[in-house]
Amino acid sequence: MDNDKECYTEQRKKKAGAVLKSYFHLHHRPSTASSPPEPLVGPYYNLIVVPFYLGGANPLHFQGQHIYQDLIDNAYKWMIHMYSVQVAGNLAQCCYKALVDSGSKYIYGPRALIYAINRQILNREVPLGGVTLLEADEFENFNQLPGVLFTFGDGGHVFDMQPEDYICPDEDTPGRFSTVFRPMVFPDGEPHFVLGFPWLRRYHTIFDFGQRRIGFALALA
């Protein structure tokens, strides 16, 4: 385990018999006490606490109620249906699958759609493949960039990601910042999205084994 991270487990047992509830949840928000000085772009700096709870959900870690999405039938991974993605009023009914993956660093997707997302975010031409870097003036005004809106299942609920959620320091280019939307090649499988750490930082996520579903609620620090 990394020295700069702590992992907590919390077991909540039923009163009759020591039966663990069949779900767990992750909380990837940083501790506000360790937040760096401005400008702060998302919770990418000083990520101290990464709690992992078995059998319960800490209400101090999320706002409102969880919105649940059913898993895709016969899926052996945490895969759900993505209905649409929208940036700056441009809507794409993509009808892709989306894998919710705590082991992925970014948000990945088919190259053409990731290209369109990054292009609409910055309102300029961007690389068709690879990393989309921000120019100095774009980073200076990053809070004016548009939100990226996702819907799943039947499209009945909108989940947004704001600039502070999707802009991060680029690990390969010191002093530069990039978006977390990255293209992925699928040589042997069906193209899909991968919702990694940036998504889990934004949304408190419950993985419900018993009812084969995933729940999202806005995460609190």
C-alpha positions as CSV (number, residue, x, y, z in Angstrom):
1,M,0.0,0.0,0.0
2,D,1.3,3.5,-0.9
3,N,2.5,5.4,2.1
4,D,0.4,8.5,1.2
5,K,-2.9,6.6,1.2
6,E,-4.9,4.9,3.9
7,C,-7.5,2.3,3.3
8,Y,-10.3,1.8,5.8
9,T,-12.9,-1.0,5.9
10,E,-16.1,-0.8,7.8
11,Q,-18.3,-3.9,8.3
12,R,-21.9,-3.6,9.2
13,K,-23.6,-6.8,10.2
14,K,-27.2,-7.7,10.4
15,K,-28.6,-8.1,13.9
16,A,-29.5,-11.8,13.3
17,G,-26.4,-13.7,12.3
18,A,-23.2,-12.1,11.3
19,V,-24.1,-11.7,7.6
20,L,-22.3,-9.0,5.7
21,K,-24.3,-6.9,3.3
22,S,-23.5,-7.7,-0.3
23,Y,-22.1,-4.4,-1.4
24,F,-19.2,-2.0,-0.9
25,H,-18.4,1.6,-1.8
26,L,-15.5,3.8,-2.5
27,H,-14.8,7.4,-1.4
28,H,-12.0,9.0,-3.4
29,R,-12.4,12.7,-2.3
30,P,-9.3,14.3,-0.7
31,S,-9.2,15.6,2.8
32,T,-9.9,19.3,2.8
33,A,-7.3,19.9,5.5
34,S,-4.6,18.9,3.1
35,S,-5.7,20.9,0.1
36,P,-3.0,22.8,-1.6
37,P,-3.0,26.6,-2.2
38,E,-4.8,28.0,-5.2
39,P,-5.0,27.4,-8.1
40,L,-6.6,24.0,-7.2
41,V,-7.7,21.9,-10.2
42,G,-9.7,18.9,-9.0
43,P,-8.7,16.5,-6.2
44,Y,-5.5,15.4,-7.9
45,Y,-3.1,16.9,-5.4
46,N,-2.4,15.4,-2.0
47,L,-4.9,12.5,-2.2
48,I,-4.5,11.3,1.4
49,V,-7.5,9.2,2.3
50,V,-9.1,6.6,0.1
51,P,-11.6,4.8,2.3
52,F,-13.0,1.4,1.2
53,Y,-16.2,0.3,3.0
54,L,-17.7,-3.1,3.1
55,G,-21.4,-3.6,3.8
56,G,-22.4,0.0,4.4
57,A,-22.3,3.6,3.2
58,N,-21.1,6.6,5.3
59,P,-23.7,9.4,4.8
60,L,-21.0,12.0,5.6
61,H,-19.3,11.1,2.3
62,F,-22.1,11.9,-0.2
63,Q,-25.0,14.3,-0.9
64,G,-28.6,13.2,-1.6
65,Q,-29.6,9.8,-2.7
66,H,-27.8,7.3,-4.9
67,I,-29.1,6.9,-8.4
68,Y,-28.8,3.2,-9.4
69,Q,-27.9,1.7,-12.7
70,D,-28.5,-1.9,-13.4
71,L,-25.6,-4.0,-14.6
72,I,-25.6,-5.3,-18.1
73,D,-27.0,-8.9,-18.2
74,N,-24.3,-11.6,-18.1
75,A,-21.6,-9.0,-17.5
76,Y,-18.8,-10.3,-15.3
77,K,-17.6,-6.7,-14.7
78,W,-19.2,-3.6,-13.4
79,M,-20.6,-2.6,-16.8
80,I,-23.6,-0.4,-17.4
81,H,-25.3,1.1,-20.4
82,M,-24.3,4.7,-21.3
83,Y,-27.1,6.5,-23.1
84,S,-25.5,9.9,-24.0
85,V,-22.7,12.4,-23.5
86,Q,-23.1,16.1,-24.0
87,V,-20.7,19.0,-24.1
88,A,-21.6,22.7,-24.6
89,G,-25.0,21.8,-26.0
90,N,-23.7,19.1,-28.4
91,L,-25.5,15.9,-27.6
92,A,-24.3,12.4,-28.7
93,Q,-26.5,9.5,-28.1
94,C,-23.6,7.1,-28.0
95,C,-25.3,3.9,-26.7
96,Y,-21.9,2.5,-25.5
97,K,-21.3,0.4,-22.5
98,A,-19.4,1.9,-19.6
99,L,-17.1,0.0,-17.2
100,V,-16.8,1.6,-13.7
101,D,-13.2,0.8,-12.8
102,S,-11.4,1.8,-9.6
103,G,-8.1,0.7,-11.2
104,S,-8.2,3.1,-14.1
105,K,-6.5,6.5,-13.7
106,Y,-8.5,8.4,-16.3
107,I,-11.8,8.3,-18.3
108,Y,-11.2,6.3,-21.5
109,G,-13.4,5.8,-24.5
110,P,-13.5,5.2,-28.3
111,R,-11.1,7.5,-30.1
112,A,-13.7,9.4,-32.2
113,L,-15.9,10.2,-29.3
114,I,-13.1,11.2,-27.0
115,Y,-11.8,13.4,-29.7
116,A,-15.2,15.1,-30.0
117,I,-15.5,15.6,-26.3
118,N,-12.1,17.2,-26.0
119,R,-12.7,19.3,-29.1
120,Q,-16.0,20.6,-27.7
121,I,-14.5,21.3,-24.3
122,L,-11.7,23.5,-25.7
123,N,-13.6,24.7,-28.8
124,R,-10.6,24.2,-31.0
125,E,-8.8,21.4,-32.9
126,V,-7.2,18.8,-30.6
127,P,-5.2,15.6,-31.3
128,L,-7.2,12.7,-32.7
129,G,-5.3,10.3,-30.4
130,G,-3.3,10.8,-27.3
131,V,-3.4,13.5,-24.6
132,T,-5.2,16.8,-25.0
133,L,-3.1,19.5,-23.3
134,L,-4.4,22.9,-22.3
135,E,-2.7,26.1,-23.5
136,A,-1.6,28.6,-20.8
137,D,-4.6,30.9,-21.3
138,E,-7.0,27.9,-21.3
139,F,-5.7,26.8,-17.9
140,E,-5.8,30.3,-16.5
141,N,-9.5,30.3,-17.3
142,F,-10.2,26.7,-16.9
143,N,-13.3,27.4,-14.7
144,Q,-15.0,28.8,-17.7
145,L,-14.8,25.5,-19.6
146,P,-18.1,23.7,-20.1
147,G,-19.4,20.8,-18.0
148,V,-19.5,17.3,-19.6
149,L,-22.9,15.6,-19.0
150,F,-23.4,11.8,-19.0
151,T,-26.6,9.8,-18.9
152,F,-27.0,6.1,-18.4
153,G,-29.7,3.5,-18.7
154,D,-32.8,5.2,-20.1
155,G,-31.2,8.7,-19.8
156,G,-33.5,9.8,-17.0
157,H,-30.8,11.3,-14.8
158,V,-27.8,13.6,-15.8
159,F,-24.4,13.2,-14.2
160,D,-22.1,16.1,-14.8
161,M,-18.3,16.5,-14.6
162,Q,-17.1,20.1,-14.2
163,P,-13.7,21.5,-15.2
164,E,-12.2,21.0,-11.7
165,D,-13.1,17.3,-12.1
166,Y,-11.7,16.7,-15.6
167,I,-8.6,18.9,-15.7
168,C,-5.4,17.5,-14.1
169,P,-1.7,18.0,-14.2
170,D,-0.2,16.1,-17.0
171,E,2.2,13.5,-15.7
172,D,4.3,13.3,-18.9
173,T,4.6,17.1,-19.5
174,P,5.8,19.0,-16.3
175,G,4.0,22.3,-15.8
176,R,1.2,21.5,-18.2
177,F,-2.4,20.4,-17.7
178,S,-4.6,18.1,-19.6
179,T,-8.1,16.6,-19.7
180,V,-8.8,13.2,-18.2
181,F,-10.6,12.1,-21.3
182,R,-8.3,9.7,-23.1
183,P,-8.7,7.5,-26.2
184,M,-8.4,3.8,-26.0
185,V,-7.9,1.1,-28.6
186,F,-10.0,-2.0,-28.5
187,P,-8.3,-4.5,-30.8
188,D,-10.1,-7.6,-29.6
189,G,-13.2,-6.3,-27.9
190,E,-16.3,-4.1,-28.2
191,P,-15.6,-0.3,-27.8
192,H,-16.8,1.1,-24.5
193,F,-16.1,3.8,-21.9
194,V,-14.1,3.3,-18.7
195,L,-15.0,5.5,-15.8
196,G,-11.9,5.6,-13.6
197,F,-10.6,7.7,-10.7
198,P,-11.9,11.1,-12.0
199,W,-15.4,9.7,-12.0
200,L,-15.1,8.0,-8.6
201,R,-13.7,11.3,-7.1
202,R,-16.8,13.1,-8.4
203,Y,-19.3,10.5,-7.5
204,H,-19.6,8.4,-4.4
205,T,-20.1,4.9,-5.8
206,I,-21.9,1.9,-4.3
207,F,-21.2,-1.5,-5.9
208,D,-24.2,-3.6,-5.1
209,F,-23.5,-7.4,-5.6
210,G,-26.8,-8.6,-4.3
211,Q,-29.0,-6.6,-6.7
212,R,-26.4,-6.3,-9.5
213,R,-26.4,-2.6,-9.8
214,I,-24.2,0.5,-9.2
215,G,-25.3,3.6,-7.4
216,F,-23.9,7.1,-7.9
217,A,-24.3,10.1,-5.5
218,L,-22.3,13.4,-5.5
219,A,-19.3,12.9,-3.3
220,L,-18.4,15.2,-0.4
221,A,-14.9,16.0,0.8
